[in-house]
Amino acid sequence: MMVNEKGDGINNNTSLPSIQQNRPALSWELKIKKRVTVPSCLGMFRPVMGQCCHQCTPNSLSKKLGQNSFLGFRNLLSINETQTRYRGWLVRRVCCVLYVSGCKVYGSPVSDRLERVCQSNRVKEALAAAHKAPEGEDSRGQHSLLSPLLSLINTCISPGLIRFMSWMMLKMFASVFGSIQVNRNHLPALHKATQEGSPLVYVYLRQSAVDCALIPLALLCHSLRTPYTVCPLHVKSSFLRSVLEKVGVILLPPNAATELEAEMDPLYSAVMTSLVRELLHEGQALSVGVSATSGHGGQWLARIRQLIKEGSVPDVSLVPVGISYDCAADTNVKEAGSQPVLQWLSLLLWKKPAGSVMIHLSQPFSLKEMCESGRCRVDEWLPLQDLLLPVIINNRSDSVFGKRRMSWLLPTLHSAPELEEKSHSDRDLSVAIVLHLIFSAASCTAVMSTSLVSSLLLYKHSKGVSTSVLCRDVAWLLEELLFRNRDVGFGGTLPEIIHYSLALLAPHLVIAALPSRKDPLIVPRPSAASALHLSALAQKVTHTFILEAVGACAVSAMLCEVVFSGISSRVRSDGVEGEEVKGDMEFDVVLGQSELTEKALQLCHLLPPGIMPPCQSTQSFALDAVDSLVRCGILIMEEIPCDIHICDFWKREGTLTWTATDDPYHSDSDCEDQDLRSYKISQPKQCPEMLFFLCRMLAGHLRALCWTTSALDMMDSPLPEAEFLSQIHSHLCDTANQKKQHYESCSEEAAHTAVRTLIDLGLMRIRASGISIC
């Protein structure tokens, strides 16, 4: 969907500011006359992201305000006297203090929340199970167990401290980022949901500790209620804990080192569920981060769904939030004390601002509607070994129809009865909600200029590229992103965008200016750190092209089978006769739709979590993947005579075929022998470049899975899960170092995803002693 851009206020830019830099023009910049603005090919229109799912929440989608104009962006770091009630030269020097002091803050006193939490049946049962007092004794021992959790229950929002912390964060972020842009398109819907009394729950993907501060700051600057923020950090300093708890930050208890360790405590889980219930009853907003790899943070969403199911909470409005970084700060810390925080702040004061941040707040939708509509179906979820083992072991061509069950995203906590669902379908629905929110948050994330350049350097020009060719490809990729309804977080002329991206990526690139070449040559630095950095930035582009990437990998798999099977009757080459195949030649292979869809379907089961919506079946996703290659010109659909054999090696039983419903001569008995839809690869000489570009988007994930499988023979088992993952990660790094390439396959996330996939396949099992190889 596209909307018309329209400005309506001060500091409300409808387009992102151009990247301005005080520097001399480079020689290759002077040769580029084309000016590319955002959006380039859409005139005064730009994509709208973050709308509700039309399938799972149609009623929430219909509540969207009838606006036809784009509300623009707002830079949180650009504060001047026009945003205050005062004017004058003194105001211009203290305008940030005056602006923050004038922001509306919704206070949240504790009042009798502690008493209400302790009186809940859930907490009473957990206390009784944790401390069984002898007969005749009082229950003082039970309440003493709550002492480590009292500070968490008494978390509040102090208006004065919120304003001071907001001012300090604005000053701190000004030394870290060049700008923090907020997309204002769905802000009216958030204000409307707040007026209707529905508590808002903001869900974002965990990237760094900065995420926890950006969302409350953006909401405060737009007169929305500051949320209680779930921040799974182990803070040792009592002073720092006291300050954070007074600005609505819910930390880990002092006696828990990790989030999983805290969740294994039944008393903590019961208290947090009761605390969430009381906060939602008070009308407070929540901010929850979810890990796209491990699913950590999803238990908070499961708690909210459990409260809605019990009737304790009428409903909540979920708001996926997309946060994009040009160059994110390395703030992924597990422990925080006063001294490390002060050292980090002192380093920021001497740091030059680098990169920008883009925040997209999506349209709110009803969690109760998603749960009760029945549109997000989980009845077809099956274990991965039931879906793929028949294909792997028996070499069958047809897969079992269904969707992979990823129950590990919401681990079963036997010591937490409030999170134990009565049936697998109920539990799968909680997992489906987590997956849907991971997908929604990733879908509403803007693509930054560094992501564009990183994907091209990593997937298309890994051996180097000139700046003029890179400019051409960036312009092409930008148009493809906008065509797929994906917004971008940059603006300006094409030379400015390229120079800005290369300046941020300079530590991970080798830029050589040769005397014999007018254009500098850009090559990714051959190191693990550089490859992992580029790969992390390129993930946003991969998410946008996931359909095309799955389809391209399916085509590649079929072409490999053609080569290894010896079937080359459709291969043509000048000077080659018979079955001999030599070199890089022009060939003509016809691919059957059913076989191509089957390959895409099998690959869908191996994708990381959250990369495809759970409300869409894998069959539909596989068909869309094949159709996407037709739309982008890689495949050409053709009708061939029945006497010509196509590349469809196996005859399947029960394969569904489609025919025109208005055909008066159609008969069901005629469907068995008809599979006339087939595809050819268009322009064999130019097409492989695009095909390989799409295949390489998933190559790192699939390569990590292959390397992990080969490492199982060298592993000792059983091992604790953390140690097992560490050894797998070391093996991936060693393999990449030996090959001196493919470093993007040796990340910790790739190791974790590969291990989980092999566990779901049944090659490994999780026992009390750790992970054991079957």
C-alpha positions in Angstrom: 0.0 0.0 0.0 1.2 3.5 -0.8 0.1 6.8 0.7 0.5 10.3 -0.4 3.1 12.4 1.4 1.8 15.5 3.1 3.3 17.8 5.6 1.3 19.2 8.5 3.5 20.7 11.2 6.8 21.8 12.5 9.6 19.3 12.6 7.3 16.9 10.7 9.3 16.1 7.6 7.5 13.9 5.0 10.9 12.7 3.7 14.1 11.9 5.4 16.7 14.6 5.3 19.5 14.2 2.7 22.8 13.0 3.9 24.9 16.1 4.0 28.7 15.9 4.5 31.4 18.6 4.3 33.8 16.9 2.0 35.2 17.4 -1.5 33.5 15.6 -4.4 35.1 12.4 -5.5 35.9 11.7 -9.2 33.4 8.9 -9.5 30.7 11.1 -7.9 31.0 13.7 -10.7 30.3 11.0 -13.3 26.9 10.1 -11.8 24.3 12.5 -12.9 21.3 10.6 -11.8 19.7 12.0 -8.6 18.0 9.3 -6.5 15.6 10.5 -3.8 13.5 8.3 -1.5 11.3 7.1 -3.0 12.8 7.4 -6.4 10.3 5.6 -8.7 7.2 6.4 -6.7 7.0 10.1 -7.0 5.2 11.6 -4.0 4.2 8.2 -2.6 6.1 5.9 -0.2 5.3 2.4 1.3 3.3 2.0 4.4 4.5 -0.7 6.7 3.2 -2.1 10.0 -0.5 -2.7 9.1 -2.4 -5.5 10.9 -2.5 -9.0 9.5 -5.6 -9.1 7.2 -6.0 -12.8 8.0 -5.6 -13.0 11.8 -7.0 -9.6 12.8 -9.4 -8.3 10.2 -11.4 -6.3 12.7 -8.4 -4.5 14.0 -7.4 -3.7 10.4 -10.8 -2.1 9.8 -10.3 0.3 12.7 -7.5 2.1 10.8 -8.1 5.8 10.6 -9.2 6.9 7.2 -6.0 8.9 6.4 -4.7 9.1 2.9 -1.6 11.2 3.6 1.7 10.2 5.0 2.3 11.9 8.4 6.1 12.1 7.9 9.1 11.6 10.2 10.3 13.3 13.3 13.9 13.5 14.5 14.0 13.1 18.3 17.4 14.8 18.5 16.3 17.9 16.6 14.8 20.0 19.3 14.5 23.8 19.0 12.6 26.6 20.6 9.6 26.2 18.3 8.8 23.0 20.3 8.5 24.9 23.6 6.2 27.7 24.8 9.1 30.2 25.1 11.2 32.2 22.7 14.5 34.0 22.9 18.3 33.5 22.9 18.3 31.9 26.4 15.6 29.5 25.4 17.6 28.3 22.4 20.4 27.3 24.8 18.1 25.4 27.2 15.4 24.3 24.8 16.0 20.6 25.5 15.4 21.1 29.2 12.2 23.1 28.6 11.0 20.6 26.0 11.4 17.6 28.3 9.8 19.5 31.2 6.8 20.2 29.1 6.2 16.6 27.9 3.2 14.9 29.4 4.2 12.1 31.8 1.6 9.6 33.1 2.7 8.8 36.6 2.3 5.3 38.1 2.3 5.2 41.9 2.7 1.8 43.5 -0.1 2.3 46.1 -1.3 -1.1 47.3 0.1 -3.2 44.4 2.3 -5.3 46.7 -0.7 -6.4 48.7 -2.8 -7.2 45.6 0.0 -9.3 44.2 0.6 -11.2 47.4 -3.2 -11.9 47.8 -3.5 -13.4 44.3 -4.2 -17.2 44.3 -1.4 -17.8 41.9 1.2 -16.3 44.3 -0.3 -18.1 47.3 -0.1 -21.4 45.6 3.5 -20.8 44.6 4.4 -19.7 48.1 2.7 -22.8 49.6 4.7 -25.1 47.2 8.0 -23.3 47.9 7.7 -23.2 51.7 5.7 -25.9 53.5 5.6 -24.7 57.1 5.0 -27.2 59.9 1.7 -27.2 61.6 1.3 -24.4 64.2 3.8 -22.0 62.6 2.8 -18.8 60.9 3.5 -17.9 57.3 6.3 -15.5 57.9 8.7 -17.9 56.3 6.6 -17.8 53.1 6.6 -14.0 52.8 10.4 -14.0 53.5 10.7 -15.8 50.1 9.3 -12.7 48.4 12.0 -10.4 49.7 14.2 -10.6 46.5 11.1 -9.8 44.4 9.7 -6.9 46.4 11.7 -4.3 44.5 10.4 -5.7 41.2 6.8 -5.5 42.5 7.3 -1.9 43.6 8.6 -0.8 40.2 7.0 2.5 39.4 7.2 5.5 37.1 8.3 8.8 38.7 7.4 11.8 36.5 10.3 13.9 37.7 12.9 11.2 37.3 11.4 10.2 33.9 12.0 13.8 32.6 15.5 13.9 34.0 16.4 10.5 32.4 14.8 11.5 29.1 16.9 14.7 29.0 20.0 12.7 29.8 19.2 10.1 27.1 18.7 12.8 24.5 22.1 14.2 25.3 23.7 10.8 25.3 22.1 9.6 22.1 23.2 12.9 20.4 26.8 11.8 20.9 26.1 8.3 19.6 23.7 8.7 16.6 23.4 11.3 14.0 19.6 11.2 14.1 16.7 9.1 15.6 13.8 9.2 13.1 10.3 8.2 14.1 7.7 7.2 11.5 4.5 9.0 12.6 2.1 7.2 10.3 0.4 5.0 13.0 0.6 7.4 15.9 -3.0 8.5 15.6 -4.1 4.8 15.9 -2.0 4.5 19.1 -3.6 7.6 20.6 -7.1 6.3 19.7 -6.3 2.9 21.3 -5.2 4.7 24.4 -8.4 6.8 24.6 -10.5 3.6 24.2 -8.8 2.2 27.4 -7.0 -0.7 25.8 -3.5 -1.2 27.4 -0.8 -1.1 24.8 2.0 -3.8 24.7 5.0 -2.8 22.5 6.9 -5.8 21.1 10.3 -5.4 19.4 13.2 -7.6 18.4 16.2 -7.6 20.7 19.2 -6.1 19.1 21.0 -4.2 21.8 20.4 -2.7 25.3 19.7 0.6 23.5 16.3 -0.7 22.4 14.9 -0.6 25.9 15.6 3.2 26.1 14.6 4.2 22.6 11.0 3.1 22.7 10.1 4.9 26.0 11.9 8.0 24.7 10.0 8.0 21.4 6.6 7.5 23.2 7.3 10.3 25.7 8.1 12.8 22.9 4.8 12.0 21.2 2.6 12.3 24.4 2.0 8.6 24.8 2.1 6.7 28.0 5.6 5.7 29.0 5.6 1.9 29.2 7.0 -0.5 31.9 10.0 -1.9 30.1 11.1 -5.5 30.6 14.9 -5.5 30.6 16.5 -8.9 31.3 19.7 -7.5 32.7 21.5 -8.6 35.9 22.2 -5.3 37.6 24.5 -5.6 40.7 24.5 -2.0 41.8 21.7 -1.3 44.3 21.8 2.4 43.4 21.4 1.7 39.7 18.6 -0.8 40.3 16.8 1.7 42.4 17.0 4.4 39.7 15.9 2.1 36.9 13.0 0.7 38.9 11.7 4.2 39.4 11.5 4.8 35.7 9.5 1.6 35.0 12.3 -0.9 34.2 11.6 -4.5 35.3 15.0 -6.1 35.8 16.0 -9.7 36.7 15.9 -10.5 40.4 19.2 -10.1 42.2 19.6 -13.8 42.8 19.2 -14.8 39.1 22.1 -14.5 36.6 20.2 -15.2 33.4 16.6 -14.9 32.2 16.2 -18.6 31.9 17.4 -19.2 35.4 14.8 -16.7 36.7 12.0 -18.3 34.7 12.8 -21.7 36.2 11.8 -20.3 39.6 8.1 -21.0 40.1 7.7 -18.2 42.6 9.3 -15.6 40.2 7.0 -16.7 37.4 3.9 -16.5 39.5 4.8 -13.1 40.9 5.6 -11.7 37.4 2.3 -13.0 36.0 0.4 -11.4 38.9 2.4 -8.2 38.4 1.5 -8.1 34.7 -2.1 -8.5 35.7 -2.0 -5.6 38.1 -0.2 -3.3 35.6 -2.7 -4.1 32.9 -5.6 -3.5 35.3 -4.1 -0.1 36.1 -4.0 0.7 32.3 -0.3 0.8 32.1 1.6 0.0 28.9 4.3 -2.6 28.6 7.4 -2.9 26.4 8.7 -6.4 25.7 11.7 -7.5 23.7 11.7 -10.9 22.0 14.8 -12.7 20.7 14.3 -13.8 17.1 16.8 -16.7 17.6 15.9 -18.2 20.9 12.4 -16.8 21.6 13.5 -15.4 24.9 10.9 -12.8 26.0 8.0 -14.8 24.6 7.0 -16.0 28.0 5.8 -12.4 28.8 3.4 -12.7 25.8 2.4 -16.1 27.0 1.5 -14.6 30.4 -0.6 -11.9 28.8 -2.5 -14.5 26.7 -3.0 -16.7 29.8 -4.6 -13.7 31.6 -6.9 -13.0 28.7 -7.9 -16.7 28.5 -8.7 -16.7 32.2 -10.7 -13.5 31.9 -8.4 -11.6 34.3 -7.7 -9.1 31.6 -10.3 -8.2 29.0 -7.9 -7.5 26.1 -4.7 -5.7 25.1 -3.5 -4.1 21.9 -0.2 -5.4 20.6 2.1 -3.0 18.8 5.0 -4.4 16.9 8.0 -2.0 16.8 10.7 -2.0 14.1 14.1 -0.5 15.0 16.8 -0.1 12.4 20.4 0.9 13.0 23.0 2.1 10.5 25.7 1.2 13.0 24.4 -0.1 16.3 26.4 0.4 19.5 27.8 -2.8 21.1 25.7 -2.7 24.2 24.7 -6.4 24.5 25.7 -6.8 28.1 24.4 -9.5 30.6 25.6 -7.7 33.7 25.5 -4.1 34.6 27.1 -2.3 37.5 27.5 1.4 38.4 31.2 1.4 37.4 30.8 -0.2 33.9 27.9 2.1 33.1 29.9 5.2 34.1 32.8 4.0 32.0 30.5 3.4 29.0 29.0 6.9 29.4 32.4 8.5 29.6 33.4 6.8 26.4 30.3 8.1 24.6 31.1 11.7 25.5 34.3 11.4 23.4 32.7 9.5 20.6 31.8 11.1 17.3 28.1 10.6 16.3 27.9 7.8 13.7 24.8 6.4 12.0 21.1 6.9 12.3 18.2 5.1 13.9 14.8 4.5 12.4 11.8 3.6 14.6 8.5 2.3 13.0 5.5 2.0 15.4 3.0 -0.4 13.8 -0.8 -0.3 13.9 -2.1 -1.9 17.1 -4.2 -5.0 17.0 -6.2 -7.0 19.4 -4.6 -10.1 21.1 -8.0 -11.5 22.0 -9.1 -11.3 18.4 -6.0 -13.2 17.2 -6.5 -15.9 19.9 -10.3 -16.4 19.4 -10.7 -15.8 15.7 -9.3 -19.2 14.9 -7.6 -17.8 11.8 -4.1 -18.4 13.1 -4.3 -22.2 12.8 -1.9 -24.6 14.5 -3.7 -27.9 13.9 -1.3 -28.7 11.0 1.8 -28.2 13.1 4.0 -31.4 13.1 7.5 -32.3 14.4 10.2 -31.6 11.9 11.2 -35.2 11.8 7.7 -36.2 10.6 8.0 -33.6 7.9 11.5 -34.2 6.5 12.8 -37.6 7.7 10.6 -39.5 5.1 12.2 -37.4 2.4 15.8 -37.8 3.8 15.8 -41.5 4.7 13.4 -43.0 2.2 14.3 -40.6 -0.7 10.7 -39.9 -1.2 9.7 -37.0 -3.5 6.6 -35.9 -1.6 6.7 -34.3 1.8 4.1 -34.6 4.4 1.9 -31.5 4.4 2.1 -29.5 7.6 4.1 -26.9 9.4 7.1 -27.3 11.6 6.4 -27.1 15.3 8.9 -24.9 17.2 7.8 -25.5 20.8 11.4 -24.7 22.0 10.6 -21.0 21.4 8.4 -21.3 24.6 10.2 -23.8 26.8 8.1 -26.0 29.1 8.7 -24.9 32.6 7.5 -27.7 34.8 8.0 -25.6 37.8 5.7 -22.8 36.4 2.2 -24.2 36.4 0.7 -20.9 35.2 2.4 -21.3 31.9 1.5 -25.0 31.4 -1.3 -25.2 28.8 -3.8 -28.1 28.9 -3.1 -29.2 25.3 -0.5 -29.0 22.7 -2.7 -26.9 20.4 -3.1 -24.3 23.2 0.7 -24.1 23.7 1.2 -24.0 19.9 -1.1 -21.0 19.7 1.2 -19.2 22.2 4.2 -20.1 20.1 2.3 -18.9 17.0 1.7 -15.5 18.6 5.4 -15.2 19.4 6.3 -16.1 15.8 3.8 -13.7 14.4 5.1 -10.9 16.4 8.7 -11.7 15.4 7.6 -11.6 11.8 5.6 -8.4 12.2 8.4 -6.6 14.0 10.9 -7.7 11.3 8.5 -6.7 8.5 8.0 -3.2 9.8 11.8 -2.5 10.1 13.1 -0.1 7.6 16.1 -1.0 5.4 19.1 1.3 6.0 21.6 2.3 3.4 24.3 0.2 5.0 22.1 -2.9 4.7 21.8 -2.3 1.0 25.5 -2.0 0.4 26.3 -4.9 2.7 24.0 -7.3 0.9 25.4 -6.3 -2.5 29.0 -6.7 -1.3 28.3 -10.0 0.5 26.0 -11.7 -1.9 26.7 -10.3 -5.3 30.2 -8.7 -5.4 32.1 -10.7 -2.8 35.3 -10.5 -4.9 35.1 -6.7 -5.3 33.2 -4.1 -7.2 33.8 -0.6 -8.6 31.9 2.3 -7.2 30.1 3.0 -10.4 28.8 -0.5 -10.6 27.9 -0.4 -6.9 25.9 2.8 -7.5 24.0 1.2 -10.3 23.1 -1.9 -8.2 22.1 0.2 -5.2 19.7 2.1 -7.4 18.3 -1.2 -8.7 18.0 -2.8 -5.3 16.3 0.3 -3.9 13.6 0.2 -6.5 13.1 -3.5 -5.8 12.7 -2.9 -2.1 10.1 -0.1 -2.6 8.3 -2.4 -5.1 7.9 -5.0 -2.4 6.4 -2.4 0.0 9.5 -2.1 2.2 10.4 1.4 3.4 14.0 2.6 3.7 15.6 4.8 6.3 17.7 7.2 4.2 17.5 9.9 1.7 19.6 12.1 -0.6 21.5 11.7 -3.9 23.0 8.5 -4.9 26.7 9.6 -4.4 25.8 10.8 -0.9 24.2 7.6 0.0 27.1 5.5 -1.2 29.7 7.6 0.4 27.8 7.7 3.7 27.4 3.9 3.7 31.0 3.3 2.8 32.2 5.6 5.5 30.3 3.6 8.2 31.4 0.3 6.7 35.0 1.4 6.2 36.5 -0.8 9.1 35.1 -3.9 7.3 36.0 -3.0 3.7 39.2 -2.6 1.6 38.9 0.4 -0.6 41.7 0.6 -3.2 42.2 3.5 -5.6 44.3 2.2 -8.4 46.1 4.6 -10.8 44.9 2.6 -13.8 41.2 2.9 -12.7 39.1 6.0 -12.3 36.7 4.2 -10.0 37.9 2.9 -6.6 37.6 -0.8 -6.1 35.7 -2.0 -3.0 36.3 -5.5 -1.5 34.9 -6.9 1.7 37.6 -7.4 4.2 38.4 -11.2 4.5 37.9 -11.6 8.2 35.3 -13.2 10.4 34.4 -10.0 12.2 33.8 -8.1 8.9 31.8 -10.9 7.3 29.6 -11.3 10.4 29.0 -7.5 10.6 28.0 -7.3 6.9 25.8 -10.4 7.3 23.9 -9.0 10.3 23.2 -5.8 8.3 22.1 -7.7 5.2 19.5 -9.7 7.1 16.9 -7.0 6.6 17.3 -7.3 2.8 17.1 -11.1 3.1 13.9 -10.9 5.0 12.4 -8.8 2.2 13.5 -11.2 -0.6 12.8 -14.4 1.3 10.3 -15.6 -1.2 12.7 -15.1 -4.1 15.5 -16.6 -2.1 13.6 -19.8 -1.3 12.5 -20.1 -5.0 16.0 -19.6 -6.2 17.4 -22.3 -3.9 14.7 -24.7 -5.1 15.7 -24.0 -8.8 19.4 -24.5 -7.8 18.6 -27.8 -6.2 16.7 -29.0 -9.3 19.5 -28.0 -11.6 22.0 -29.9 -9.4 19.8 -33.0 -9.7 19.7 -32.6 -13.5 23.5 -32.5 -13.6 24.0 -35.5 -11.3 21.2 -37.6 -12.8 22.7 -37.5 -16.3 19.6 -36.2 -17.9 20.8 -33.8 -20.5 18.5 -34.3 -23.5 17.4 -30.7 -23.2 21.0 -29.4 -22.8 22.3 -27.7 -25.9 25.9 -26.7 -26.5 27.9 -25.8 -29.7 30.5 -28.4 -30.3 29.2 -30.9 -27.7 27.5 -34.0 -28.8 25.6 -36.7 -27.0 25.5 -36.7 -23.2 28.7 -34.8 -22.7 28.5 -31.5 -20.7 31.4 -29.2 -20.6 32.1 -25.7 -19.2 29.8 -22.8 -19.1 27.4 -23.1 -21.9 23.9 -22.2 -22.9 21.3 -24.8 -21.8 17.6 -25.2 -21.9 16.0 -27.1 -19.0 12.3 -27.3 -18.4 11.3 -27.5 -14.7 8.0 -29.0 -13.6 5.9 -27.0 -11.2 5.1 -29.8 -8.8 8.8 -30.8 -8.4 9.9 -27.2 -8.0 7.2 -26.5 -5.4 8.2 -29.6 -3.6 11.8 -28.4 -3.3 10.6 -25.0 -2.0 8.3 -26.7 0.5 11.1 -28.8 2.0 13.3 -25.8 2.3 10.5 -23.9 4.1 10.8 -26.3 7.0 14.5 -25.4 7.5 14.0 -21.7 7.6 14.8 -19.8 10.9 11.9 -18.9 13.1 9.9 -15.8 12.3 10.9 -15.5 8.7 7.5 -16.5 7.5 4.1 -15.8 9.1 2.5 -18.7 11.0 -0.9 -17.8 9.6 0.3 -18.8 6.1 0.6 -22.5 5.2 3.9 -23.8 3.9 2.3 -25.0 0.7 1.0 -21.5 0.0 4.4 -20.0 0.9 6.2 -22.5 -1.5 3.8 -21.7 -4.3 4.4 -17.9 -3.8 8.1 -18.5 -3.8 7.9 -20.1 -7.3 5.5 -17.4 -8.6 7.9 -14.7 -7.3 10.6 -16.0 -9.7 8.2 -15.6 -12.5 7.5 -12.0 -11.5 11.1 -11.0 -11.2 11.9 -12.6 -14.6 14.1 -15.6 -13.6 11.5 -18.2 -14.7 9.3 -18.1 -17.7 6.1 -20.1 -17.6 5.4 -22.2 -20.7 3.0 -24.8 -22.0 4.7 -27.8 -23.5 3.4 -30.8 -25.4 2.7 -34.0 -23.5 5.2 -36.0 -25.4 8.1 -33.8 -24.2 9.6 -35.0 -20.9 10.1 -32.3 -18.3 12.4 -32.3 -15.3 9.9 -33.9 -13.0 11.5 -37.2 -12.0 8.9 -38.8 -9.7 5.3 -39.6 -10.3 3.4 -38.7 -7.1 0.1 -39.9 -5.8 -2.4 -37.5 -4.6 -0.8 -34.4 -6.1 -3.3 -31.5 -6.4 -3.6 -29.9 -9.8 -5.5 -26.8 -10.8 -7.5 -26.2 -13.9 -9.8 -23.4 -15.1 -13.1 -23.6 -13.3 -15.0 -22.1 -16.3 -13.9 -24.9 -18.6 -17.1 -26.6 -19.8 -15.2 -29.7 -20.9 -13.3 -30.1 -17.6 -13.6 -33.5 -15.9 -12.0 -34.6 -12.6 -10.9 -37.8 -14.3 -8.7 -35.7 -16.7 -6.6 -34.3 -13.8 -4.5 -37.4 -13.2 -2.4 -37.1 -16.4 -2.2 -33.4 -16.6 0.8 -31.5 -15.2 1.4 -29.2 -18.1 2.6 -26.2 -16.2 6.3 -25.9 -16.4 9.0 -23.3 -16.3 12.2 -22.4 -18.2 15.1 -20.3 -17.0 15.0 -17.0 -18.9 18.1 -15.7 -20.6 20.6 -18.3 -19.4 23.6 -16.1 -20.0 22.5 -13.2 -17.7 20.1 -15.0 -15.3 22.7 -16.9 -13.2 24.0 -13.6 -11.7 20.5 -12.8 -10.2 19.9 -16.5 -9.4 23.2 -16.8 -7.4 22.5 -13.4 -5.7 19.3 -14.8 -4.3 20.7 -18.2 -3.4 23.5 -16.7 -1.4 21.0 -15.0 0.9 20.2 -18.4 2.4 23.6 -20.0 1.7 25.1 -19.0 5.1 22.2 -20.5 7.0 22.2 -23.8 5.1 26.0 -24.1 5.1 26.0 -23.7 8.9 23.5 -26.6 9.1 25.7 -28.8 6.9 28.9 -28.0 9.0 27.0 -28.7 12.2 25.9 -32.1 10.9 29.4 -33.0 10.0 30.6 -32.1 13.5 28.3 -34.6 15.3 30.8 -37.5 14.7 33.5 -35.5 16.6 31.3 -34.5 19.6 31.2 -36.1 23.0 27.8 -36.4 24.5 26.0 -35.8 26.7 27.1 -32.2 27.3 25.4 -29.2 29.0 23.5 -27.2 26.4 25.7 -24.1 26.8 28.9 -26.1 26.4 27.5 -28.0 23.4 26.6 -24.8 21.6 30.0 -23.4 22.4 31.8 -26.4 20.8 29.5 -26.2 17.7 30.3 -22.5 17.4 34.0 -23.2 17.7 33.7 -25.9 15.0 32.0 -23.5 12.7 34.7 -20.9 13.2 37.5 -23.4 12.7 35.9 -24.7 9.5 35.5 -21.2 8.1 39.1 -20.4 9.0 40.4 -23.5 7.3 38.4 -22.6 4.1 39.3 -18.9 4.6 35.8 -18.0 3.4 32.1 -18.3 4.4 32.6 -16.6 7.7 29.0 -15.5 7.8 28.1 -19.2 8.6 30.0 -19.2 11.9 27.9 -16.8 14.0 26.5 -17.8 17.4 22.9 -17.3 16.0 23.7 -19.7 13.1 25.1 -22.3 15.6 22.0 -22.0 17.8 19.6 -22.3 14.9 21.5 -25.3 13.4 21.5 -27.2 16.7 17.8 -26.6 17.2 17.1 -27.8 13.7 19.0 -31.1 14.3 17.2 -31.6 17.7 13.9 -31.2 15.9 15.0 -33.7 13.3 15.7 -36.2 16.0 19.4 -36.4 15.6 19.9 -35.1 19.1 17.9 -35.0 22.3 17.8 -32.7 25.3 18.1 -34.7 28.5 18.6 -33.7 32.2 22.3 -34.2 31.7 22.4 -32.1 28.6 22.3 -32.6 24.9 23.1 -36.1 23.7 23.6 -37.4 20.1 21.2 -40.2 19.1 
